[in-house]
Amino acid sequence: MRGGRPQPGHALNGEAPAGLAALVVGGGIAGLLAAYRLAKAGTTVTVLEASDAWGGCVGSHTVGGLELDSGAESFATRSTAVADLARELGLGENIVAPHPGGAWVQLPGGAQELPKTGVLGIPANPWDPEVRRSLGFAGSLRASVDRYLPSSVGTSAEVTSVSALVRARMGKRVLERLVAPVVGGVHSADPGLLDVDMVAPGLRAALRQHGSLAGAVASQRKAGQASSSPTRPSGAVAAKAGSAVGGLKGGMNTLVSVLVAELSSQGVTLVTGARVDTINHVDGGWQAIAAGKTYDAGRLVVALDGPAAVGLLENALPELSGLRPAAGPLVSLVTLVVDVPELDRHPRGTGVLVAPQTAGIEAKALTHATAKWDWLAGETGPGTHVLRLSYGRGEGRDAPGSAAALDDDALFEAALRDASTLLTVPIVREDVLDWDVVRWAGALPFAAVGHKQRVAEVRRICAEADGLSVVGGWLAGNGLAAVVADTSACIDAVL
Ligand SMILES: Cc1cc2nc3c(=O)[nH]c(=O)nc-3n(C[C@H](O)[C@H](O)[C@H](O)COP(=O)(O)OP(=O)(O)OC[C@H]3O[C@@H](n4cnc5c(N)ncnc54)[C@H](O)[C@@H]3O)c2cc1C
């Protein structure tokens, strides 16, 4: 099948008519969801995944006998996209809210409860007692200047970073004490490098509308709560205002297992260990080559990270070549399963985000998973705890001193030290029942300033190529809520 006219159907059985056959490259959540939507509409689909596991960043691993998420472990409830998908796949009963304890932030001066009314850590009310505790009187006073500034401050430039917007409107303390820890925890990047329109879509438009950044945050939070409340399952713990995420009993990885089972039952051909190294646009159809094998189809869905997607498509669409985004950061996650009964009192709620300038701590975040998810605490029983520490603030994977690049043993030692400090409870090697390190290299998209324009341009070029869809976090924005909503919209548009 190499070269020449694209053959009908997928390479493995070749039975489908060309117009109805689709090839999906990448078996992360975007690729699997695209395949699901296409298959449901009657298209014959083949999915090619480079690794030996499905789900991409929504992965799983077994630590201490527990099946745990190795990547994404929750979803934003600012829209109903993920909850709707979970319900559609029969997982509605498993949707849960995190324990309402909330998270903490570790600042150079000590730990504080993280205010629960922000977007990316930006407060809706600088005088809220929790916000004031983090910022001090002078910080709250400076942040409230936002209300008196013209709405053009932070919105007049076509593109701007998270830092530039926050610093101009609310000052340095909001940036350093609230925004940098949250942005570091979620995006593993310096807020000075991130495009605010990608990581907080609609925020600047809301600022223009409401006249202040605090007002914009309040309006987004209100909209998020309105859209998330119908998704709250009966019996789920109502989340404290601010913990705008949900999860699934059994972990987010169950979404992937159910999707894969559904795809198999619909006759979708699922191929792992198939790293696509060439994509051609031949005679009006598409051709992908993986492990020396050629796959042809009338429709191609590219569901990869940004650098890989542009790298593979620029041969067929040379206009894309100047639009390749930089690779995302290296993030290393250390999971510890420990026997430490003192942790039953959840000393730092659901976990701690670490402000970058905090000395003596290498982790950027710690999730106390058994404090966050009641279903998991039910599985471990009292005294046993699951802690997940993440390393890597986007310094570059080979950067000297990048904690994410340490070897497994060094990361384990760092995790014991950091967990003890952050949770204020000594945790030693003898307390550890099991541990694991998972590395995510380049999996988090790096939405550098100007990325929104890049996305618009990529989408325009790809829309002009017949039978091509490009989906994934690098275009939709990081996070399952964005990826699920955008992928469904892209595929529905072509169906
Ligand atoms: C550590 C971590 C924690 C996260 N936590 C959360 C969270 O709690 N909540 C949340 O909402 N979001 C979270 N995210 C983000 C979220 O997981 C992602 O936005 C989303 O899963 C991206 O999905 P995707 O399908 O676009 O990309 P990916 O999941 O990256 O999938 C791309 C797939 O393509 C495959 N691939 C790559 N190259 C090739 C090739 N040449 N040929 C074939 N296949 C290829 C890859 O192996 C991968 O399976 C987290 C991300 C990471 C890395």
The ligand as a Tripos MOL2 file, in Angstrom:
@<TRIPOS>MOLECULE
LIG
   53    58     1     0     0
SMALL
NO_CHARGES

@<TRIPOS>ATOM
      1 C1          1.5340   14.9980   34.6670 C.3       1 LIG1
      2 C2          0.2780   15.5940   34.1210 C.ar      1 LIG1
      3 C3         -0.8020   15.8210   34.9710 C.ar      1 LIG1
      4 C4         -1.9710   16.3800   34.4670 C.ar      1 LIG1
      5 N1         -3.0230   16.5870   35.3160 N.ar      1 LIG1
      6 C5         -4.1820   17.0550   34.8330 C.ar      1 LIG1
      7 C6         -5.3350   17.1360   35.6600 C.ar      1 LIG1
      8 O1         -5.3130   16.7370   36.8390 O.2       1 LIG1
      9 N2         -6.4840   17.6400   35.1200 N.ar      1 LIG1
     10 C7         -6.5580   18.0230   33.8010 C.ar      1 LIG1
     11 O2         -7.6190   18.4540   33.3510 O.2       1 LIG1
     12 N3         -5.4910   17.9240   32.9910 N.ar      1 LIG1
     13 C8         -4.3190   17.4400   33.4680 C.ar      1 LIG1
     14 N4         -3.2360   17.3160   32.6440 N.ar      1 LIG1
     15 C9         -3.3780   17.7290   31.2450 C.3       1 LIG1
     16 C10        -4.1960   16.7200   30.4420 C.3       1 LIG1
     17 O3         -3.8510   15.4230   30.8420 O.3       1 LIG1
     18 C11        -3.9050   16.9300   28.9600 C.3       1 LIG1
     19 O4         -4.3100   18.2520   28.5960 O.3       1 LIG1
     20 C12        -4.6310   15.9520   28.0460 C.3       1 LIG1
     21 O5         -4.6300   14.6410   28.5630 O.3       1 LIG1
     22 C13        -3.9540   16.0090   26.6760 C.3       1 LIG1
     23 O6         -4.5090   15.0380   25.8380 O.3       1 LIG1
     24 P1         -4.0280   14.8920   24.3350 P.3       1 LIG1
     25 O7         -4.7580   13.7160   23.7850 O.co2     1 LIG1
     26 O8         -4.1340   16.1850   23.6440 O.co2     1 LIG1
     27 O9         -2.4560   14.5930   24.4100 O.3       1 LIG1
     28 P2         -1.6240   13.3880   25.0090 P.3       1 LIG1
     29 O10        -2.2710   12.8470   26.2250 O.co2     1 LIG1
     30 O11        -0.2240   13.8720   25.1010 O.co2     1 LIG1
     31 O12        -1.7240   12.2640   23.8740 O.3       1 LIG1
     32 C14        -0.9250   12.2450   22.7260 C.3       1 LIG1
     33 C15        -0.6700   10.7930   22.3650 C.3       1 LIG1
     34 O13         0.0270   10.7360   21.1230 O.3       1 LIG1
     35 C16         1.0020    9.7100   21.1990 C.3       1 LIG1
     36 N5          2.0260    9.9820   20.1910 N.ar      1 LIG1
     37 C17         3.0140   10.9240   20.2190 C.ar      1 LIG1
     38 N6          3.7330   10.8980   19.0830 N.ar      1 LIG1
     39 C18         3.1890    9.9340   18.3000 C.ar      1 LIG1
     40 C19         3.4630    9.4610   16.9770 C.ar      1 LIG1
     41 N7          4.4540    9.9780   16.2380 N.pl3     1 LIG1
     42 N8          2.6900    8.4570   16.4760 N.ar      1 LIG1
     43 C20         1.6680    7.9260   17.2130 C.ar      1 LIG1
     44 N9          1.3610    8.3590   18.4620 N.ar      1 LIG1
     45 C21         2.0990    9.3450   18.9950 C.ar      1 LIG1
     46 C22         1.5040    9.7980   22.6180 C.3       1 LIG1
     47 O14         2.1470    8.5940   23.0210 O.3       1 LIG1
     48 C23         0.2030   10.0670   23.3900 C.3       1 LIG1
     49 O15        -0.4260    8.8850   23.7900 O.3       1 LIG1
     50 C24        -2.0620   16.7350   33.1050 C.ar      1 LIG1
     51 C25        -0.9860   16.4970   32.2560 C.ar      1 LIG1
     52 C26         0.1780   15.9190   32.7490 C.ar      1 LIG1
     53 C27         1.3370   15.6540   31.8320 C.3       1 LIG1
@<TRIPOS>BOND
     1     1     2 1
     2     2     3 ar
     3     2    52 ar
     4     3     4 ar
     5     4     5 ar
     6     4    50 ar
     7     5     6 ar
     8     6     7 ar
     9     6    13 1
    10     7     8 2
    11     7     9 ar
    12     9    10 ar
    13    10    11 2
    14    10    12 ar
    15    12    13 ar
    16    13    14 ar
    17    14    15 1
    18    14    50 ar
    19    15    16 1
    20    16    17 1
    21    16    18 1
    22    18    19 1
    23    18    20 1
    24    20    21 1
    25    20    22 1
    26    22    23 1
    27    23    24 1
    28    24    25 2
    29    24    26 1
    30    24    27 1
    31    27    28 1
    32    28    29 2
    33    28    30 1
    34    28    31 1
    35    31    32 1
    36    32    33 1
    37    33    34 1
    38    33    48 1
    39    34    35 1
    40    35    36 1
    41    35    46 1
    42    36    37 ar
    43    36    45 ar
    44    37    38 ar
    45    38    39 ar
    46    39    40 ar
    47    39    45 ar
    48    40    41 1
    49    40    42 ar
    50    42    43 ar
    51    43    44 ar
    52    44    45 ar
    53    46    47 1
    54    46    48 1
    55    48    49 1
    56    50    51 ar
    57    51    52 ar
    58    52    53 1
@<TRIPOS>SUBSTRUCTURE
     1 LIG1         1 GROUP 0 **** ****
